[in-house]
Amino acid sequence: AEGGAPLKLGDGSAPEVSPKGDRVAWLKSGAVWSSPLAGGGARLWFKTRGRISSLKFAPDGERVAFVSSRSEHSLIGM
């Protein structure tokens, strides 16, 4: 990265940057969290039953698609 020291946005894994490049979403404790890339505070975006994976922003950057894996089945949500 250029331009200075890294900025901690939050704890978690599997970060996904929005198409506009202004926001990042990530997984933490069975939920999706998000924050502006400039910082300013992480917030819980949503939580579902099951294990969430495969975050992908919609082209407009307002929603994310994800997979929720449950004991006997999985679903794709947005």
A tleap script that builds the chain and sets N, CA, C and O, in Angstrom:
source leaprc.protein.ff14SB
mol = sequence {
  NALA GLU GLY GLY ALA PRO LEU LYS LEU GLY
  ASP GLY SER ALA PRO GLU VAL SER PRO LYS
  GLY ASP ARG VAL ALA TRP LEU LYS SER GLY
  ALA VAL TRP SER SER PRO LEU ALA GLY GLY
  GLY ALA ARG LEU TRP PHE LYS THR ARG GLY
  ARG ILE SER SER LEU LYS PHE ALA PRO ASP
  GLY GLU ARG VAL ALA PHE VAL SER SER ARG
  SER GLU HIE SER LEU ILE GLY CMET
}
set mol.1.N position { 0.834 -1.184 0.000 }
set mol.1.CA position { 0.000 0.000 0.000 }
set mol.1.C position { 0.875 1.242 0.000 }
set mol.1.O position { 1.951 1.260 0.599 }
set mol.2.N position { 0.411 2.260 -0.665 }
set mol.2.CA position { 1.118 3.530 -0.706 }
set mol.2.C position { 0.416 4.538 0.189 }
set mol.2.O position { -0.774 4.408 0.477 }
set mol.3.N position { 1.157 5.533 0.621 }
set mol.3.CA position { 0.522 6.651 1.281 }
set mol.3.C position { 0.461 6.633 2.786 }
set mol.3.O position { -0.230 7.469 3.368 }
set mol.4.N position { 1.142 5.733 3.440 }
set mol.4.CA position { 1.149 5.809 4.890 }
set mol.4.C position { 0.964 4.475 5.566 }
set mol.4.O position { 0.995 3.413 4.944 }
set mol.5.N position { 0.773 4.570 6.855 }
set mol.5.CA position { 0.640 3.376 7.684 }
set mol.5.C position { -0.706 2.695 7.451 }
set mol.5.O position { -1.683 3.362 7.110 }
set mol.6.N position { -0.766 1.377 7.630 }
set mol.6.CA position { -2.039 0.668 7.511 }
set mol.6.C position { -3.050 1.185 8.539 }
set mol.6.O position { -2.679 1.632 9.625 }
set mol.7.N position { -4.314 1.116 8.179 }
set mol.7.CA position { -5.405 1.548 9.047 }
set mol.7.C position { -6.236 0.330 9.421 }
set mol.7.O position { -6.751 -0.352 8.534 }
set mol.8.N position { -6.379 0.040 10.701 }
set mol.8.CA position { -7.192 -1.092 11.140 }
set mol.8.C position { -8.665 -0.704 11.055 }
set mol.8.O position { -9.102 0.271 11.667 }
set mol.9.N position { -9.423 -1.487 10.284 }
set mol.9.CA position { -10.851 -1.237 10.124 }
set mol.9.C position { -11.688 -2.104 11.045 }
set mol.9.O position { -12.789 -1.713 11.436 }
set mol.10.N position { -11.175 -3.289 11.400 }
set mol.10.CA position { -11.906 -4.192 12.274 }
set mol.10.C position { -11.261 -5.557 12.280 }
set mol.10.O position { -10.335 -5.813 11.510 }
set mol.11.N position { -11.740 -6.439 13.142 }
set mol.11.CA position { -11.257 -7.813 13.214 }
set mol.11.C position { -12.133 -8.688 12.336 }
set mol.11.O position { -13.332 -8.436 12.209 }
set mol.12.N position { -11.550 -9.715 11.726 }
set mol.12.CA position { -12.330 -10.639 10.931 }
set mol.12.C position { -11.506 -11.232 9.810 }
set mol.12.O position { -10.277 -11.249 9.868 }
set mol.13.N position { -12.202 -11.726 8.774 }
set mol.13.CA position { -11.538 -12.377 7.652 }
set mol.13.C position { -12.324 -12.138 6.369 }
set mol.13.O position { -13.435 -11.609 6.391 }
set mol.14.N position { -11.727 -12.537 5.257 }
set mol.14.CA position { -12.350 -12.504 3.934 }
set mol.14.C position { -12.855 -11.119 3.533 }
set mol.14.O position { -14.028 -10.981 3.185 }
set mol.15.N position { -12.001 -10.084 3.572 }
set mol.15.CA position { -12.459 -8.746 3.200 }
set mol.15.C position { -12.825 -8.648 1.727 }
set mol.15.O position { -12.216 -9.301 0.879 }
set mol.16.N position { -13.814 -7.835 1.434 }
set mol.16.CA position { -14.266 -7.582 0.067 }
set mol.16.C position { -14.474 -6.079 -0.075 }
set mol.16.O position { -15.255 -5.484 0.667 }
set mol.17.N position { -13.776 -5.466 -1.030 }
set mol.17.CA position { -13.881 -4.023 -1.256 }
set mol.17.C position { -15.003 -3.754 -2.252 }
set mol.17.O position { -15.143 -4.465 -3.247 }
set mol.18.N position { -15.801 -2.724 -1.980 }
set mol.18.CA position { -16.918 -2.369 -2.857 }
set mol.18.C position { -16.413 -1.910 -4.223 }
set mol.18.O position { -15.274 -1.457 -4.339 }
set mol.19.N position { -17.253 -2.024 -5.264 }
set mol.19.CA position { -16.847 -1.590 -6.603 }
set mol.19.C position { -16.473 -0.104 -6.661 }
set mol.19.O position { -15.639 0.293 -7.475 }
set mol.20.N position { -17.077 0.702 -5.816 }
set mol.20.CA position { -16.764 2.137 -5.780 }
set mol.20.C position { -15.440 2.407 -5.069 }
set mol.20.O position { -14.887 3.502 -5.175 }
set mol.21.N position { -14.928 1.402 -4.338 }
set mol.21.CA position { -13.676 1.550 -3.624 }
set mol.21.C position { -13.772 2.387 -2.363 }
set mol.21.O position { -12.762 2.877 -1.859 }
set mol.22.N position { -14.993 2.556 -1.849 }
set mol.22.CA position { -15.168 3.413 -0.674 }
set mol.22.C position { -15.516 2.650 0.598 }
set mol.22.O position { -15.548 3.240 1.678 }
set mol.23.N position { -15.776 1.346 0.491 }
set mol.23.CA position { -16.244 0.563 1.626 }
set mol.23.C position { -15.652 -0.833 1.549 }
set mol.23.O position { -15.351 -1.334 0.466 }
set mol.24.N position { -15.487 -1.455 2.710 }
set mol.24.CA position { -15.035 -2.839 2.768 }
set mol.24.C position { -15.990 -3.608 3.675 }
set mol.24.O position { -16.447 -3.093 4.696 }
set mol.25.N position { -16.283 -4.841 3.290 }
set mol.25.CA position { -17.104 -5.742 4.110 }
set mol.25.C position { -16.255 -6.960 4.432 }
set mol.25.O position { -15.387 -7.344 3.649 }
set mol.26.N position { -16.508 -7.571 5.594 }
set mol.26.CA position { -15.738 -8.751 5.988 }
set mol.26.C position { -16.575 -9.627 6.911 }
set mol.26.O position { -17.638 -9.225 7.382 }
set mol.27.N position { -16.069 -10.838 7.158 }
set mol.27.CA position { -16.750 -11.807 8.007 }
set mol.27.C position { -16.157 -11.792 9.406 }
set mol.27.O position { -14.941 -11.727 9.582 }
set mol.28.N position { -17.044 -11.856 10.400 }
set mol.28.CA position { -16.601 -11.944 11.791 }
set mol.28.C position { -17.708 -12.583 12.613 }
set mol.28.O position { -18.831 -12.080 12.647 }
set mol.29.N position { -17.396 -13.686 13.271 }
set mol.29.CA position { -18.313 -14.344 14.212 }
set mol.29.C position { -19.687 -14.620 13.613 }
set mol.29.O position { -20.705 -14.354 14.252 }
set mol.30.N position { -19.725 -15.147 12.401 }
set mol.30.CA position { -20.991 -15.503 11.773 }
set mol.30.C position { -21.799 -14.327 11.276 }
set mol.30.O position { -23.000 -14.458 11.042 }
set mol.31.N position { -21.164 -13.175 11.108 }
set mol.31.CA position { -21.862 -11.977 10.659 }
set mol.31.C position { -21.018 -11.252 9.614 }
set mol.31.O position { -19.826 -11.518 9.460 }
set mol.32.N position { -21.666 -10.329 8.899 }
set mol.32.CA position { -20.970 -9.475 7.945 }
set mol.32.C position { -20.879 -8.076 8.540 }
set mol.32.O position { -21.883 -7.484 8.936 }
set mol.33.N position { -19.672 -7.568 8.592 }
set mol.33.CA position { -19.393 -6.227 9.108 }
set mol.33.C position { -18.927 -5.354 7.959 }
set mol.33.O position { -18.447 -5.866 6.948 }
set mol.34.N position { -19.064 -4.040 8.102 }
set mol.34.CA position { -18.581 -3.137 7.066 }
set mol.34.C position { -18.057 -1.849 7.679 }
set mol.34.O position { -18.364 -1.498 8.818 }
set mol.35.N position { -17.252 -1.159 6.876 }
set mol.35.CA position { -16.666 0.109 7.309 }
set mol.35.C position { -16.271 0.900 6.076 }
set mol.35.O position { -15.923 0.312 5.052 }
set mol.36.N position { -16.319 2.224 6.153 }
set mol.36.CA position { -15.725 3.023 5.083 }
set mol.36.C position { -14.220 2.732 5.025 }
set mol.36.O position { -13.589 2.531 6.062 }
set mol.37.N position { -13.649 2.710 3.826 }
set mol.37.CA position { -12.213 2.446 3.709 }
set mol.37.C position { -11.381 3.532 4.373 }
set mol.37.O position { -10.237 3.286 4.756 }
set mol.38.N position { -11.932 4.716 4.514 }
set mol.38.CA position { -11.210 5.807 5.169 }
set mol.38.C position { -11.225 5.667 6.687 }
set mol.38.O position { -10.606 6.466 7.389 }
set mol.39.N position { -11.926 4.659 7.196 }
set mol.39.CA position { -12.077 4.486 8.641 }
set mol.39.C position { -13.379 5.125 9.099 }
set mol.39.O position { -14.212 5.509 8.278 }
set mol.40.N position { -13.545 5.235 10.373 }
set mol.40.CA position { -14.754 5.876 10.877 }
set mol.40.C position { -15.682 4.940 11.607 }
set mol.40.O position { -16.789 5.331 11.977 }
set mol.41.N position { -15.260 3.724 11.821 }
set mol.41.CA position { -16.057 2.827 12.640 }
set mol.41.C position { -16.709 1.692 11.886 }
set mol.41.O position { -17.438 1.900 10.916 }
set mol.42.N position { -16.434 0.492 12.350 }
set mol.42.CA position { -17.052 -0.704 11.792 }
set mol.42.C position { -18.460 -0.841 12.348 }
set mol.42.O position { -18.735 -0.458 13.485 }
set mol.43.N position { -19.350 -1.397 11.523 }
set mol.43.CA position { -20.710 -1.649 12.001 }
set mol.43.C position { -21.175 -3.014 11.516 }
set mol.43.O position { -20.777 -3.481 10.449 }
set mol.44.N position { -22.015 -3.636 12.312 }
set mol.44.CA position { -22.625 -4.907 11.929 }
set mol.44.C position { -23.588 -4.632 10.788 }
set mol.44.O position { -24.505 -3.824 10.931 }
set mol.45.N position { -23.389 -5.298 9.655 }
set mol.45.CA position { -24.266 -5.102 8.508 }
set mol.45.C position { -25.438 -6.078 8.601 }
set mol.45.O position { -26.596 -5.667 8.518 }
set mol.46.N position { -25.140 -7.374 8.775 }
set mol.46.CA position { -26.201 -8.359 8.986 }
set mol.46.C position { -25.614 -9.661 9.506 }
set mol.46.O position { -24.407 -9.894 9.437 }
set mol.47.N position { -26.500 -10.504 10.029 }
set mol.47.CA position { -26.129 -11.816 10.548 }
set mol.47.C position { -27.174 -12.813 10.063 }
set mol.47.O position { -28.359 -12.485 9.986 }
set mol.48.N position { -26.739 -14.030 9.735 }
set mol.48.CA position { -27.667 -15.078 9.324 }
set mol.48.C position { -27.349 -16.354 10.090 }
set mol.48.O position { -26.313 -16.462 10.747 }
set mol.49.N position { -28.249 -17.308 9.995 }
set mol.49.CA position { -27.946 -18.626 10.548 }
set mol.49.C position { -26.968 -19.311 9.610 }
set mol.49.O position { -26.980 -19.054 8.406 }
set mol.50.N position { -26.139 -20.162 10.137 }
set mol.50.CA position { -25.175 -20.882 9.319 }
set mol.50.C position { -23.850 -20.145 9.213 }
set mol.50.O position { -23.657 -19.081 9.801 }
set mol.51.N position { -22.947 -20.738 8.448 }
set mol.51.CA position { -21.608 -20.171 8.242 }
set mol.51.C position { -21.603 -19.372 6.946 }
set mol.51.O position { -21.870 -19.924 5.878 }
set mol.52.N position { -21.303 -18.089 7.028 }
set mol.52.CA position { -21.309 -17.210 5.863 }
set mol.52.C position { -19.954 -17.279 5.165 }
set mol.52.O position { -18.908 -17.315 5.813 }
set mol.53.N position { -19.991 -17.298 3.824 }
set mol.53.CA position { -18.762 -17.280 3.032 }
set mol.53.C position { -19.048 -16.628 1.680 }
set mol.53.O position { -20.189 -16.286 1.372 }
set mol.54.N position { -18.011 -16.463 0.893 }
set mol.54.CA position { -18.100 -16.012 -0.504 }
set mol.54.C position { -18.786 -14.659 -0.676 }
set mol.54.O position { -19.669 -14.518 -1.522 }
set mol.55.N position { -18.388 -13.666 0.116 }
set mol.55.CA position { -18.944 -12.318 -0.044 }
set mol.55.C position { -18.578 -11.749 -1.409 }
set mol.55.O position { -17.446 -11.899 -1.869 }
set mol.56.N position { -19.539 -11.096 -2.050 }
set mol.56.CA position { -19.282 -10.412 -3.320 }
set mol.56.C position { -20.244 -9.242 -3.426 }
set mol.56.O position { -21.459 -9.433 -3.377 }
set mol.57.N position { -19.713 -8.025 -3.572 }
set mol.57.CA position { -20.554 -6.844 -3.719 }
set mol.57.C position { -21.306 -6.864 -5.042 }
set mol.57.O position { -20.787 -7.338 -6.053 }
set mol.58.N position { -22.534 -6.346 -5.031 }
set mol.58.CA position { -23.283 -6.086 -6.257 }
set mol.58.C position { -22.584 -4.938 -6.989 }
set mol.58.O position { -21.864 -4.164 -6.358 }
set mol.59.N position { -22.781 -4.810 -8.299 }
set mol.59.CA position { -22.117 -3.738 -9.045 }
set mol.59.C position { -22.386 -2.329 -8.509 }
set mol.59.O position { -21.534 -1.450 -8.635 }
set mol.60.N position { -23.557 -2.107 -7.914 }
set mol.60.CA position { -23.863 -0.771 -7.379 }
set mol.60.C position { -23.223 -0.519 -6.017 }
set mol.60.O position { -23.253 0.606 -5.518 }
set mol.61.N position { -22.640 -1.564 -5.409 }
set mol.61.CA position { -21.961 -1.420 -4.130 }
set mol.61.C position { -22.870 -1.313 -2.925 }
set mol.61.O position { -22.389 -1.102 -1.811 }
set mol.62.N position { -24.175 -1.453 -3.118 }
set mol.62.CA position { -25.134 -1.286 -2.022 }
set mol.62.C position { -25.501 -2.593 -1.330 }
set mol.62.O position { -25.980 -2.575 -0.196 }
set mol.63.N position { -25.285 -3.723 -1.991 }
set mol.63.CA position { -25.651 -5.028 -1.438 }
set mol.63.C position { -24.500 -6.004 -1.645 }
set mol.63.O position { -23.604 -5.767 -2.455 }
set mol.64.N position { -24.540 -7.106 -0.898 }
set mol.64.CA position { -23.564 -8.174 -1.111 }
set mol.64.C position { -24.291 -9.503 -1.259 }
set mol.64.O position { -25.303 -9.756 -0.605 }
set mol.65.N position { -23.755 -10.339 -2.129 }
set mol.65.CA position { -24.222 -11.717 -2.229 }
set mol.65.C position { -23.335 -12.545 -1.310 }
set mol.65.O position { -22.187 -12.184 -1.050 }
set mol.66.N position { -23.876 -13.664 -0.817 }
set mol.66.CA position { -23.118 -14.511 0.098 }
set mol.66.C position { -23.692 -15.914 0.068 }
set mol.66.O position { -24.803 -16.131 -0.417 }
set mol.67.N position { -22.934 -16.858 0.585 }
set mol.67.CA position { -23.396 -18.230 0.776 }
set mol.67.C position { -23.518 -18.458 2.272 }
set mol.67.O position { -22.616 -18.116 3.036 }
set mol.68.N position { -24.637 -19.036 2.688 }
set mol.68.CA position { -24.836 -19.422 4.082 }
set mol.68.C position { -24.935 -20.941 4.124 }
set mol.68.O position { -25.907 -21.522 3.641 }
set mol.69.N position { -23.924 -21.578 4.703 }
set mol.69.CA position { -23.886 -23.039 4.790 }
set mol.69.C position { -24.475 -23.473 6.119 }
set mol.69.O position { -24.055 -23.024 7.185 }
set mol.70.N position { -25.450 -24.350 6.029 }
set mol.70.CA position { -26.096 -24.877 7.227 }
set mol.70.C position { -25.835 -26.373 7.290 }
set mol.70.O position { -25.202 -26.927 6.392 }
set mol.71.N position { -26.305 -27.022 8.317 }
set mol.71.CA position { -25.951 -28.427 8.535 }
set mol.71.C position { -26.304 -29.329 7.359 }
set mol.71.O position { -25.495 -30.178 6.984 }
set mol.72.N position { -27.473 -29.174 6.769 }
set mol.72.CA position { -27.881 -30.082 5.700 }
set mol.72.C position { -28.034 -29.412 4.344 }
set mol.72.O position { -28.278 -30.098 3.352 }
set mol.73.N position { -27.898 -28.103 4.270 }
set mol.73.CA position { -28.028 -27.418 2.989 }
set mol.73.C position { -27.327 -26.059 3.046 }
set mol.73.O position { -26.928 -25.586 4.111 }
set mol.74.N position { -27.193 -25.458 1.884 }
set mol.74.CA position { -26.635 -24.108 1.784 }
set mol.74.C position { -27.610 -23.255 0.998 }
set mol.74.O position { -28.437 -23.767 0.244 }
set mol.75.N position { -27.506 -21.944 1.183 }
set mol.75.CA position { -28.322 -21.040 0.383 }
set mol.75.C position { -27.484 -19.856 -0.046 }
set mol.75.O position { -26.498 -19.499 0.599 }
set mol.76.N position { -27.898 -19.255 -1.151 }
set mol.76.CA position { -27.265 -18.036 -1.635 }
set mol.76.C position { -28.200 -16.894 -1.292 }
set mol.76.O position { -29.388 -16.941 -1.610 }
set mol.77.N position { -27.674 -15.879 -0.653 }
set mol.77.CA position { -28.494 -14.736 -0.256 }
set mol.77.C position { -27.912 -13.445 -0.778 }
set mol.77.O position { -26.761 -13.391 -1.209 }
set mol.78.N position { -28.731 -12.396 -0.733 }
set mol.78.CA position { -28.270 -11.069 -1.127 }
set mol.78.C position { -28.966 -10.049 -0.271 }
set mol.78.O position { -28.731 -8.850 -0.426 }
savepdb mol mol.pdb
quit
